Amino acid sequence: MLKECLWIPVLKTERLILRKLTLSDADDLREWLGLDIVYKYWSRAASKGEKNPELLFVDSRPNVKRKPSHDFIWGIEYENKVIDIIEVFDVENDRLGKIGYRINPKHWNKGICSEALNCVVRFVFTETSLDRLETTVDVNNIGSNSVLKKCGFIHEGSIRPGKFGSRYCDYNIYGLIKDDFAC
């Protein structure tokens, strides 16, 4: 199930609307979220919920009381369809968060990830108390490495080979701090 975040503001760019995902997005997500190619550089395959997106909106344990999450999860709407998901997750002490994204392969190389990531970074550093965003990326994932550099993330190092989720590979570490970000 998708985390219940404290608040998810609607963000807009010239071409995109970043908003909370809803059950009505399941058909859009079904077109791409479960595709193997989306997870080529992840350390896992698509989950049951990603292959059947309507399950992402069903609480399998409704009687469990959960604390609201300080994470952010946006669906990226482009031309009236959700074609991307971008997240700020594993938020620690309202100071540090990790960032990740997945996009429908039909929309790769259109600048959509860069546009969405820049929008999220601007929001995080101007509207929240987070001081740092970070992520790790398989060195072979040329597209994602390029997006991060284009959006101002600093390559802080590489691990060769290291444990990357459930597999071992070489991966890059990127970070961006509020002081590096020009609003």
Helices and strands as residue ranges (DSSP letters): E 11-12, E 16-19, G 23-25, H 26-30, G 36-39, H 48-51, G 53-57, E 72-78, E 81-92, E 96-103, G 105-107, H 112-127, E 132-138, H 142-150, E 154-164, E 167-177, G 178-180
